[in-house]
Amino acid sequence: MPSPPHIDSGTGLAFRGAPKPYPFGPPTVAAVLKQGLRDHPDRVALVHGSMTLTYTELDGEVTRTAAAIGQATDADDVVAWCLPNSIELVVGFLATLRAGRVWLGLNPRMPEGARAALVERSDAAMVVSEAHRWSDDPRGRAAEDPSAPTPIDPHAPAAMSPTSGTTGEPKLVVHSQHGLLWPGLASRETEPIQPGERTLCSLPLTTLPLMILGPLTALLRGATVVLGSGASPDAILDDVRRHRVTRLVAVPTILHDLAEFLAGSGDPPPPSLGTVLVGGAGTTPELRERFEQLFDVRAVLSYGLSETPTGVARTAPEHPHSATPMPPVRITIHDDVGAEVTTGATGRIRIDPTPTGPWADSWRPMLGYWRDPSATAAALDGDGLLTEDLGRLDADGRLQVVGRCSDLIVRGGTNVVPAEVERALLTHPEVREVAVVGLPDDRLGERIAAAVVSDDASLTAGALRDHARTLLTGDRLPTEVAFVGTLPRNAMGKVVRQDVVDIFASP
């Protein structure tokens, strides 16, 4: 068994041996623009509406903003950014890390009380928001004579990210600059860079995994980042056509909405779009097949966590229903006592650095949960991460995600995985989305409840149960069904299960 890392009781962060450098690329996010400045300084790096910045212009904005942040804050201070998608937000992310400070993104649509709680918990020294923009603050005015670049420790805290919080209060995950780089660098190995590549970012970039998968990955690939005009399907398709977008980062709801919109419009698919990366939640085979038929693009599905900090396994065109681990990681499945299980068995997903090849021992998960040492100790084991997710590996080492340990419903002594019930209900032709949760029950411990989004207003709970009875045993059928217009989701498209439970608590 690996030795547990030393965890600081105050910060909650783990101290381990430094990982090896990646086989290529910059050592820090602070240096992410250097290759672009050398190889294609006049290429457009960032587009927002009619505004553009070349790699040279973006570097100049980042340099000036980093100097101003350095003058206004102390080393290791947290700077919280609460802005809609904008050039200022992307510059702020890069500049905060170039100044050697810690970045925290706060979604502007988050309730004010929740934002205030995260600012307090993070000990943020400064908050940049629409009401208090960086460019309007004397501390944010560009320095005329920027000081020498701040020395950067690639393994020190660099960014905080709230967990999805789908089952309770979110924790603050902390990552290093080294830890933020690997998704973009690894994508250069798994996904060849295309000439004229343009990545569209329509989801909120205050969500750290989206900032990594969108702007940071695009800049590491030497591509152009397009900040979208909105996340509605018509806005996305308009942006794709107008800016000749080749690559889209999406969540399952966007996949569904794009398919519905294009089918309804009768328009041809945009010819430039060649890659669609989908993460944040699961999708049904039927949705993926429909999207592929309409757009002539097979979506790439990604499995990951805030703690990793993005997808560590992705599907391939020839294997659309199971995910291959990304180059820096090794994925194994473990039972309740931590022992590795055999091929095909279900258990907890564990992620470790790969021990062989050019990426050997270069990956690390999060540094820990801010000021939560017990949660850090429960998740980190040696240099790896023991997740709360359930999955299985096939004979070729490809991953199938089954669900989460915390989502398990214990009904009369039987463990019921919600995803199993959801898959059965989704086979009904009139069911579009399903979320299954457990509700307290005096006799059984828990009973099974399903929130259903249906395209048929006449569909009844009895008809749905009769359909599912052909696929599920009686003890796995939902006893309660609620038909809803939409499922409650967070910014990453994940269903917020506590809000689903509240649906059944409502009168």
KESE-60971 format. One record per residue (C-alpha): x, y, z. Coordinates in nm, 4 decimals. Layout:
// KESE-60971
X Y Z
...
END
This chain:
// KESE-60971
0.0000 0.0000 0.0000
0.1318 0.3520 -0.0790
0.2349 0.5733 0.2091
-0.0135 0.8497 0.2934
0.1076 1.2051 0.2242
0.1734 1.4517 0.5047
-0.1270 1.6834 0.5323
-0.1013 2.0282 0.6893
-0.3656 2.0559 0.9607
-0.4202 2.4269 0.8935
-0.4422 2.4521 0.5151
-0.5625 2.0970 0.4547
-0.3073 2.0595 0.1732
-0.0901 1.7538 0.1145
0.2882 1.7572 0.0926
0.4413 1.4905 -0.1313
0.7477 1.4497 -0.3440
0.7509 1.6755 -0.6495
0.6358 1.5019 -0.9693
0.8632 1.4700 -1.2690
0.8379 1.7348 -1.5437
0.6035 1.6667 -1.8329
0.7743 1.5324 -2.1461
0.7194 1.8647 -2.3285
0.5599 2.2057 -2.2872
0.6049 2.4912 -2.0400
0.6673 2.4162 -1.6707
0.4054 2.6676 -1.5488
0.0871 2.8413 -1.6601
0.2824 3.1654 -1.6186
0.4919 3.0614 -1.9209
0.2047 2.9319 -2.1328
0.2287 3.2056 -2.3984
0.6035 3.1749 -2.4631
0.5758 2.9187 -2.7425
0.3062 3.1233 -2.9169
0.5169 3.4379 -2.8937
0.8056 3.2512 -3.0520
0.6220 3.0556 -3.3223
0.3162 3.2650 -3.4175
0.3163 3.6050 -3.2423
0.0666 3.7611 -3.4856
-0.1858 3.4753 -3.4755
-0.5180 3.5659 -3.3137
-0.5212 3.4207 -2.9642
-0.8505 3.5499 -2.8259
-1.1791 3.6605 -2.9848
-1.4822 3.8110 -2.8122
-1.7412 3.9585 -3.0464
-1.5579 4.2097 -3.2645
-1.2604 4.2307 -3.0261
-0.9445 4.0296 -3.0937
-0.6015 3.9936 -2.9354
-0.3009 3.8361 -3.1030
-0.0610 3.6255 -2.8995
0.1650 3.9318 -2.8724
-0.1197 4.1592 -2.7634
-0.2532 3.9020 -2.5152
0.0919 3.8625 -2.3617
0.1194 4.2405 -2.3233
-0.2173 4.2608 -2.1445
-0.1239 3.9709 -1.9159
0.2165 4.1224 -1.8364
0.0695 4.4598 -1.7397
-0.2150 4.3100 -1.5375
0.0211 4.0693 -1.3573
0.2456 4.3608 -1.2611
-0.0522 4.5519 -1.1228
-0.1778 4.2462 -0.9301
0.1722 4.2006 -0.7876
0.1768 4.5609 -0.6681
-0.1713 4.5399 -0.5119
-0.1447 4.2042 -0.3329
0.0992 3.9955 -0.1359
0.2598 3.6678 -0.2375
0.0195 3.3711 -0.2209
-0.2881 3.5967 -0.1856
-0.6135 3.4694 -0.3336
-0.7690 3.6892 -0.6031
-1.1326 3.6015 -0.6758
-1.2734 3.6762 -1.0218
-1.6516 3.7023 -1.0597
-1.7096 3.8105 -1.4206
-1.9009 3.6789 -1.7212
-1.6967 3.5357 -2.0057
-1.4797 3.8181 -2.1353
-1.1296 3.9027 -2.2452
-1.0764 4.0586 -1.9017
-1.1594 3.7269 -1.7305
-0.9118 3.5241 -1.9386
-0.6421 3.7901 -1.8975
-0.7166 3.7923 -1.5242
-0.6696 3.4162 -1.4955
-0.3363 3.4188 -1.6769
-0.2164 3.7339 -1.4986
-0.3074 3.6088 -1.1510
-0.0943 3.2995 -1.2044
0.1873 3.4952 -1.3696
0.1943 3.7187 -1.0601
0.2293 3.4094 -0.8410
-0.1098 3.4587 -0.6761
-0.3951 3.2092 -0.6337
-0.6960 3.2335 -0.8678
-1.0533 3.1636 -0.7588
-1.3407 3.1768 -1.0059
-1.6916 3.2673 -0.8894
-1.9841 3.2281 -1.1272
-2.1713 3.5635 -1.1416
-2.5001 3.3693 -1.1477
-2.4203 3.2079 -0.8130
-2.6459 3.3364 -0.5315
-2.4859 3.6279 -0.3513
-2.4788 3.4451 -0.0178
-2.3000 3.1451 -0.1678
-2.0414 3.3720 -0.3330
-1.9804 3.5559 -0.0072
-1.9331 3.2263 0.1763
-1.6709 3.1091 -0.0760
-1.4868 3.4426 -0.0566
-1.4742 3.4113 0.3219
-1.3670 3.0464 0.3179
-1.0936 3.1113 0.0626
-0.9507 3.4119 0.2528
-0.9591 3.6070 -0.0762
-0.7659 3.9333 -0.0550
-0.9517 4.0885 -0.3491
-1.2692 4.0270 -0.5496
-1.3039 4.1448 -0.9096
-1.6674 4.1654 -1.0209
-1.8916 4.3584 -1.2571
-1.9611 4.6035 -0.9757
-1.5891 4.6373 -0.9002
-1.3983 4.5704 -1.2195
-1.0233 4.5385 -1.2175
-0.9806 4.8031 -1.4871
-1.1779 5.0584 -1.2805
-0.9663 5.0093 -0.9669
-0.6503 5.2205 -0.9202
-0.4764 4.9004 -0.8172
-0.5752 4.7497 -1.1502
-0.4295 5.0173 -1.3750
-0.1519 4.8844 -1.5910
0.1953 4.9475 -1.4575
0.4010 5.1699 -1.6889
0.7225 4.9889 -1.6005
0.6392 4.6300 -1.5076
0.8768 4.4817 -1.2566
1.0802 4.1677 -1.3219
0.8722 3.8495 -1.3580
0.7780 3.6830 -1.0311
0.9601 3.3522 -0.9721
0.6986 3.0777 -0.9897
0.6990 2.7545 -0.7913
0.5135 2.5140 -1.0251
0.4036 2.2995 -0.7297
0.2704 2.5732 -0.4979
-0.1031 2.6534 -0.4678
-0.2164 2.8358 -0.7826
-0.5936 2.7968 -0.8227
-0.8981 2.7106 -0.6162
-1.2147 2.5522 -0.7489
-1.5393 2.4724 -0.5665
-1.6447 2.1112 -0.6153
-1.9718 2.0613 -0.7986
-2.1628 2.0510 -0.4700
-2.4299 1.8220 -0.6168
-2.4881 1.6409 -0.2867
-2.3919 1.9016 -0.0256
-2.1794 2.2076 0.0477
-1.8966 2.2378 -0.2049
-1.5375 2.1950 -0.0930
-1.2549 2.4145 -0.2233
-1.0132 2.2102 -0.4330
-0.6599 2.3516 -0.4621
-0.4298 2.2888 -0.7604
-0.0750 2.3831 -0.8552
0.0312 2.5421 -1.1839
0.1922 2.2099 -1.2775
-0.1394 2.0353 -1.2133
-0.3340 2.2698 -1.4413
-0.1153 2.2095 -1.7470
-0.1476 1.8392 -1.8171
-0.4951 1.8330 -1.9870
-0.3843 2.0700 -2.2612
-0.0445 1.9075 -2.3039
-0.1878 1.5556 -2.3144
-0.4477 1.6621 -2.5720
-0.1622 1.7408 -2.8094
-0.0762 1.3704 -2.8000
-0.4295 1.2283 -2.8162
-0.5869 1.4861 -3.0495
-0.3687 1.6158 -3.3340
-0.3634 1.9940 -3.3673
-0.5548 2.1124 -3.6742
-0.4573 2.4084 -3.8962
-0.6765 2.7073 -3.8167
-0.8037 2.5441 -3.4956
-1.0564 2.7569 -3.3046
-1.2100 2.6552 -2.9712
-1.5495 2.7954 -2.8711
-1.6077 2.8594 -2.4995
-1.9755 2.9226 -2.4243
-1.9946 2.7868 -2.0691
-1.8851 2.9979 -1.7676
-1.5054 3.0162 -1.7506
-1.5148 3.1021 -1.3811
-1.5521 2.7229 -1.3503
-1.1869 2.6161 -1.3332
-1.2188 2.2907 -1.5354
-1.3812 2.4907 -1.8174
-1.1030 2.7514 -1.8070
-0.8543 2.4642 -1.8387
-1.0367 2.2754 -2.1146
-1.1134 2.5946 -2.3059
-0.8645 2.8845 -2.3073
-0.5675 2.7169 -2.1368
-0.5797 2.4057 -2.3570
-0.6330 2.6139 -2.6720
-0.3345 2.8370 -2.5953
-0.1164 2.5334 -2.5221
-0.2220 2.3971 -2.8616
-0.1436 2.7263 -3.0377
-0.5098 2.7713 -3.1292
-0.7544 3.0616 -3.1163
-0.9994 3.0973 -2.8252
-1.3486 3.2221 -2.9175
-1.5562 3.3481 -2.6244
-1.9168 3.2716 -2.7129
-2.2079 3.5133 -2.7150
-2.4247 3.2724 -2.5145
-2.4949 2.9083 -2.4328
-2.8290 2.8767 -2.6151
-2.8190 2.6486 -2.9209
-2.8887 2.9305 -3.1673
-2.6104 3.1440 -3.0148
-2.3633 2.8546 -3.0241
-2.4404 2.7672 -3.3857
-2.4180 3.1331 -3.4857
-2.0773 3.1623 -3.3154
-1.9555 2.8410 -3.4791
-2.0512 2.9636 -3.8257
-1.9386 3.3255 -3.7808
-1.5992 3.2439 -3.6283
-1.5338 2.9161 -3.8193
-1.5098 2.7240 -3.4917
-1.3516 2.3791 -3.5188
-1.3669 2.2645 -3.1564
-1.6440 2.2943 -2.8955
-1.6355 2.2248 -2.5214
-1.9849 2.1229 -2.4082
-2.1965 1.9486 -2.1454
-2.4735 1.6930 -2.2197
-2.7548 1.9488 -2.2060
-2.5850 2.1486 -2.4815
-2.5481 1.8318 -2.6891
-2.9209 1.7673 -2.6540
-3.0241 2.1269 -2.7221
-2.8032 2.1546 -3.0306
-2.9519 1.8361 -3.1753
-3.3067 1.9547 -3.1065
-3.2417 2.2991 -3.2542
-3.0709 2.1763 -3.5704
-3.3390 1.9131 -3.6311
-3.6102 2.1751 -3.5897
-3.4434 2.4354 -3.8084
-3.3733 2.2063 -4.1012
-3.0418 2.3866 -4.1572
-2.7265 2.1967 -4.2528
-2.4631 2.1477 -3.9808
-2.1771 2.3994 -3.9679
-1.8996 2.2551 -4.1855
-1.6080 2.3798 -3.9732
-1.6986 2.1915 -3.6533
-1.4890 1.8763 -3.6215
-1.4447 1.8084 -3.2473
-1.6995 1.8216 -2.9647
-1.5690 1.7408 -2.6156
-1.8449 1.6598 -2.3653
-1.7940 1.6337 -1.9895
-1.9623 1.7098 -1.6613
-2.2209 1.4303 -1.6708
-2.3227 1.1154 -1.8525
-2.5064 1.0923 -2.1837
-2.7205 0.8236 -2.3387
-2.6103 0.6300 -2.6488
-2.9285 0.7487 -2.8209
-2.8393 1.1159 -2.7688
-2.4842 1.0649 -2.8938
-2.6049 0.8778 -3.2023
-2.8637 1.1458 -3.2826
-2.6059 1.4210 -3.2476
-2.3645 1.2339 -3.4741
-2.6315 1.1818 -3.7394
-2.7232 1.5519 -3.7411
-2.3754 1.7066 -3.7135
-2.1592 1.4340 -3.8669
-1.9383 1.4636 -3.5565
-1.8930 1.1885 -3.2989
-1.8785 1.3565 -2.9575
-1.5817 1.2696 -2.7361
-1.6953 1.1933 -2.3810
-1.4706 1.2775 -2.0887
-1.4641 1.1403 -1.7345
-1.2995 1.3476 -1.4658
-1.3374 1.5416 -1.1435
-1.2579 1.8841 -1.0026
-0.9848 1.7037 -0.8095
-0.7987 1.5822 -1.1208
-0.8802 1.8743 -1.2343
-1.0514 1.7706 -1.5636
-1.1167 1.4558 -1.7617
-0.8668 1.1734 -1.7029
-1.0298 0.9341 -1.9512
-1.1916 0.9921 -2.2912
-1.3829 0.7913 -2.5447
-1.2405 0.7215 -2.8896
-1.4325 0.6987 -3.2197
-1.3938 0.3210 -3.2267
-1.4991 0.2870 -2.8595
-1.7792 0.5401 -2.8000
-1.9161 0.3768 -2.4846
-1.6009 0.3328 -2.2741
-1.3154 0.5693 -2.1958
-0.9408 0.5227 -2.2387
-0.7166 0.6755 -1.9679
-0.5265 0.9875 -2.0731
-0.1470 0.9431 -2.1109
-0.0390 1.0709 -1.7649
-0.2669 0.8457 -1.5557
-0.3339 0.4860 -1.4590
-0.6898 0.3925 -1.3580
-0.7746 0.0938 -1.1381
-1.0875 -0.0270 -0.9570
-1.0871 -0.1032 -0.5834
-1.3233 -0.2623 -0.3326
-1.4389 -0.1200 0.0006
-1.1178 -0.2214 0.1801
-0.8912 -0.0738 -0.0874
-0.7931 -0.3936 -0.2692
-0.7779 -0.3865 -0.6491
-1.0585 -0.5914 -0.8049
-1.0586 -0.8095 -1.1160
-1.1491 -0.7039 -1.4692
-1.5217 -0.6449 -1.5090
-1.5932 -0.6072 -1.1365
-1.7513 -0.2858 -1.0079
-1.5804 -0.0782 -0.7407
-1.4351 0.2611 -0.6575
-1.2306 0.4333 -0.9259
-0.8718 0.5080 -0.8300
-0.6426 0.7352 -1.0342
-0.2624 0.7268 -1.0089
0.0279 0.8600 -1.2149
0.1265 0.6209 -1.4888
0.4437 0.4328 -1.3880
0.5844 0.3889 -1.7396
0.6595 0.5818 -2.0569
0.7429 0.9497 -2.1156
0.4655 1.0673 -1.8806
0.5781 0.8441 -1.5918
0.5262 0.9980 -1.2468
0.4484 1.3431 -1.3921
0.0799 1.3601 -1.2940
-0.0574 1.4497 -0.9521
-0.4149 1.5076 -0.8364
-0.5158 1.8132 -0.6361
-0.3002 1.9485 -0.3551
-0.5996 1.9006 -0.1264
-0.9208 2.0569 0.0033
-0.8638 2.4027 0.1490
-0.8815 2.3956 0.5312
-1.0359 2.0454 0.5288
-0.7551 1.8051 0.6230
-0.9871 1.5132 0.6999
-1.1444 1.5270 0.3529
-0.7988 1.5549 0.1960
-0.6779 1.2501 0.3893
-0.9823 1.0485 0.2799
-0.9225 1.1262 -0.0894
-0.5437 1.1208 -0.1297
-0.3467 0.8012 -0.0936
0.0206 0.8255 -0.1783
0.0422 1.0049 -0.5133
-0.3043 0.8949 -0.6218
-0.6702 0.9819 -0.5752
-0.9314 0.7365 -0.4480
-1.2574 0.8719 -0.5864
-1.6150 0.8330 -0.4682
-1.7116 0.7212 -0.8186
-1.8042 0.3643 -0.9095
-1.6827 0.2024 -1.2290
-1.5462 -0.1055 -1.3988
-1.2654 -0.1783 -1.6450
-1.2974 -0.4024 -1.9492
-1.0290 -0.6433 -2.0666
-0.8534 -0.3653 -2.2602
-0.8409 -0.1314 -1.9598
-1.1172 0.0996 -2.0800
-1.3365 0.2581 -1.8145
-1.7128 0.2459 -1.7746
-1.8471 0.4796 -1.5055
-2.1408 0.3357 -1.3128
-2.2277 0.6036 -1.0555
-2.1198 0.7490 -0.7222
-2.0862 0.5803 -0.3836
-2.2795 0.8640 -0.2237
-2.5657 0.8158 -0.4719
-2.6204 0.4496 -0.3781
-2.9740 0.3805 -0.2631
-3.0026 0.1138 0.0050
-3.3556 -0.0230 -0.0294
-3.4456 -0.3035 0.2089
-3.0826 -0.4160 0.2257
-3.0325 -0.4054 -0.1546
-2.7794 -0.1648 -0.3018
-2.9356 0.0144 -0.5982
-2.7154 0.2195 -0.8314
-2.9249 0.5154 -0.9593
-2.7507 0.5074 -1.2974
-2.8818 0.1539 -1.3574
-3.2408 0.2680 -1.3011
-3.1845 0.5823 -1.5082
-3.0543 0.3824 -1.8046
-3.3635 0.1604 -1.7969
-3.6063 0.4531 -1.7841
-3.4207 0.6331 -2.0640
-3.4944 0.3456 -2.3023
-3.8574 0.4662 -2.3128
-3.8887 0.6564 -2.6426
-4.0686 0.9537 -2.4830
-3.8227 1.0032 -2.1951
-3.5563 1.2675 -2.2525
-3.3847 1.2972 -1.9106
-3.4019 1.1152 -1.5764
-3.2534 1.1633 -1.2307
-3.3032 0.8903 -0.9702
-3.2563 0.9553 -0.5976
-3.3271 0.7853 -0.2682
-3.5888 0.9180 -0.0270
-3.6137 0.8239 0.3433
-3.8508 0.5353 0.4140
-3.9449 0.4061 0.7592
-3.9764 0.0456 0.6459
-3.7198 0.0038 0.3684
-3.4624 0.2603 0.4769
-3.4858 0.4286 0.1363
-3.7312 0.4212 -0.1516
-3.6533 0.4962 -0.5147
-3.7772 0.8173 -0.6750
-3.7342 0.9337 -1.0345
-3.7607 1.2866 -1.1718
-3.8417 1.2557 -1.5420
-3.8340 1.4985 -1.8347
-4.0658 1.3627 -2.1034
-4.1610 1.4733 -2.4541
-4.5087 1.3222 -2.4041
-4.7380 1.5025 -2.1615
-4.9677 1.1979 -2.1471
-4.6982 0.9597 -2.0186
-4.7910 0.8217 -1.6760
-4.5847 0.6855 -1.3906
-4.7570 0.3478 -1.4268
-4.6751 0.3219 -1.7967
-4.3150 0.4149 -1.7283
-4.2836 0.1518 -1.4543
-4.4409 -0.1110 -1.6809
-4.1804 -0.0286 -1.9453
-3.8916 -0.0474 -1.6972
-4.0212 -0.3770 -1.5547
-3.8822 -0.5550 -1.8601
-3.5308 -0.4340 -1.7709
-3.5301 -0.4114 -1.3904
-3.6221 -0.6383 -1.1025
-3.9116 -0.5228 -0.8879
-3.6907 -0.3974 -0.6041
-3.5243 -0.1523 -0.8462
-3.8396 0.0053 -0.9876
-3.9090 0.3627 -0.8750
-4.1981 0.3890 -0.6331
-4.2343 0.7624 -0.6956
-4.2180 0.9434 -1.0290
-4.2326 1.3205 -1.0790
-4.2599 1.4691 -1.4284
-4.0668 1.7946 -1.4523
-3.9817 2.0461 -1.7245
-3.6078 2.0426 -1.6574
-3.3658 1.8795 -1.4162
-3.1747 2.1051 -1.1763
-2.8138 2.1321 -1.2955
-2.5032 2.3280 -1.2041
-2.2723 2.5187 -1.4403
-2.0971 2.1962 -1.5471
-2.4253 2.0353 -1.6469
-2.4269 1.7946 -1.3528
-2.7605 1.7151 -1.1924
-2.7814 1.8611 -0.8406
-2.9247 1.5601 -0.6607
-3.0186 1.7443 -0.3432
-3.2397 1.9710 -0.5547
-3.3954 1.6588 -0.7085
-3.4726 1.5318 -0.3584
-3.6363 1.8678 -0.2848
-3.8708 1.8162 -0.5825
-4.0319 1.5277 -0.3966
-4.0391 1.7216 -0.0683
-4.2414 2.0011 -0.2307
-4.6177 1.9911 -0.1694
END
